[in-house]
Amino acid sequence: MKSGQKYLIVDCYVDEPACFGVPPFIAPYPRYVFGALVDAGIDPSLIEYRTIDRLRADDYVIHENFNAVFVIGGAVVPGKYIHARIGTQKEIQTIIMRNTHCPFFLGGAIGRKSADVGCRNAYEIKGDIEFFAHYYAQSRPAEGERSITQIARWSVCGAPVVLQHPEYPYLICEMETYRGCPRLHKCHFCQEYLRAGVMFRDESHILDEIDALIECGISRFRLGSQPDIIQYGSLLEEFRNGFPKPNPSKTIPLCNALKERRTKGRICLLHVDNANPGSIAHFPDESAEIIYAIAEMVTPGDTLALGIESFDQTVIRINNLKVTPNEALFAVKMINQICGVREEGIPKLLPGINLIHGLPGESEETFKFNYEYLRTILNMGLLVKRINIRSVEPVAGTPVGKSTRIPNVRVRKRYEYFREKIRREIDMAMLKKIYPPGTVLCELRVETIHCTYTYARQIASYPIAVKIPYPFDNNDFFNAVVLAHQERSLVAIPSPFDINSLPYSALKYIPGLGTKGAEQLILQRPLDIARIQEYFPNVPELLLKCAINNRSEPHCQTISIL
């Protein structure tokens, strides 16, 4: 191994249509770079990993000398982040300018924006940054695209980088199954538009990487770094409306192998992300086989994100989006029907819907169409785990990136009106159906404590925010029982609970009590469960099963949602 050469990986986090790396997630890219350097002969002890949060704490100053600093980051479709903040272009420019003693190599979406800052120590890597890192460490720098065989090595060699993450071991490793969009004609806003071809990873390579990460103490994974999990292993031979025929004979064995690891206790959380509703609509039989296997594989509470983007036929046509509104409804219904069971008290796997504001062809009517179709889904009795409504971030080189548009104030105001209407009327109704009072959420962790309340969430894919209505200082994982619903969040209390010691701030949220009932209960307690049921008959029995002075255990049954 080479000695004396020190390297730094700076993770500014990524949020791409086919990859997520904001904590508690860690994207494949920093793992690949670490592995590429090790494969090039660099001693792992000479490779350091730091997050943008660490650099913020250090006032963006790097005190040591490094032979190279590899910067990874970029939000193609930016959103709001609760647990961490994605690194901005301005922050990366500050890091470069404050550390002129280090050469910086910028990869990913952030590289296209941050390299040209007037500093001689910053370089944009146009190919894969892990490919460049490997050859740079061998003193023969080259830019290009990594191969499947290289990633097979680098993903395993790079597993130990998770040990340096500040969230270790409570990380979710985002796993790449393939890169490139299998559609013949791609969406005009997406960075996958710029990538030619599809590179599927071998099942054995994916499993080897997961096993290496397990050996490093990781037990949470998501198959998320792909545009469409339904298309993994497609032969790309038969197409309908530009969509290739899915290949269950490749996807199902991967699902079964991962299910076996979960069954043996080696994996405690296993989720998936990104399914193309067009694949489901055009090849329903093959998609159904795969969705069944996914439902058997994943742990409860998962979300299968559908990139619908818009229900406006004009926007769909102009931007070559994936599905018509009716095809989108078909995909949502199929996922509900196949995966619509409750396991451990919560739905096993539900669809998520991604919508994007700012696409060409958008009008004041666009957002009304979006609202009406979401209302149709709700009225059909179907469930959606979460609805993401984001603003497009134009990617240079794509048709959307090339177009110039003057913002329309009227359209913007209409968007804001319907966004809030969706949050009030659709999101809230879905929350109440998915998490009725008495639902027990397992394995929550405190994130922030305020003087009058606490926020906690599960370490999972798209976890719901949980507000505990009093300060709750707890360093361990705990269960909580749902009391009420707020915008995109739940009000809950740790379970089991003692109703005779709960503060008024929590009691008033209990259904069947309210503010007046909470006051009466405080005056009359201590009360046993029988007396509470007698005096307050509208308190849900399911909720009282979580009380510590009730002998019956909370019952987690598996039932059909529909």
Secondary structure as UniProt FT lines:
FT   STRAND          7..16
FT   TURN            17..18
FT   STRAND          19..20
FT   TURN            23..24
FT   STRAND          25..26
FT   HELIX           28..39
FT   TURN            40..41
FT   HELIX           44..46
FT   STRAND          47..51
FT   HELIX           52..57
FT   TURN            58..60
FT   STRAND          68..75
FT   HELIX           89..98
FT   TURN            100..101
FT   STRAND          104..107
FT   TURN            109..110
FT   HELIX           111..114
FT   TURN            120..121
FT   STRAND          122..124
FT   HELIX           129..136
FT   TURN            137..139
FT   HELIX           148..157
FT   HELIX           159..164
FT   TURN            166..169
FT   STRAND          172..176
FT   STRAND          178..179
FT   TURN            188..189
FT   HELIX           191..194
FT   STRAND          199..200
FT   HELIX           203..215
FT   TURN            216..217
FT   STRAND          220..225
FT   HELIX           229..231
FT   TURN            232..233
FT   STRAND          239..240
FT   TURN            241..242
FT   STRAND          243..244
FT   HELIX           248..263
FT   TURN            264..265
FT   STRAND          269..272
FT   HELIX           277..282
FT   HELIX           284..297
FT   STRAND          302..309
FT   HELIX           313..318
FT   TURN            319..320
FT   HELIX           325..339
FT   STRAND          341..343
FT   TURN            344..345
FT   STRAND          346..347
FT   STRAND          349..357
FT   TURN            360..361
FT   TURN            364..365
FT   HELIX           366..379
FT   TURN            380..381
FT   STRAND          386..391
FT   TURN            396..397
FT   HELIX           399..402
FT   HELIX           409..421
FT   HELIX           422..427
FT   HELIX           428..434
FT   TURN            437..438
FT   STRAND          440..449
FT   STRAND          454..458
FT   STRAND          465..468
FT   STRAND          478..486
FT   TURN            487..488
FT   STRAND          489..495
FT   TURN            499..501
FT   HELIX           504..507
FT   TURN            508..509
FT   TURN            511..513
FT   HELIX           514..524
FT   HELIX           529..535
FT   TURN            537..538
FT   HELIX           541..544
FT   TURN            545..546
FT   TURN            548..549
//
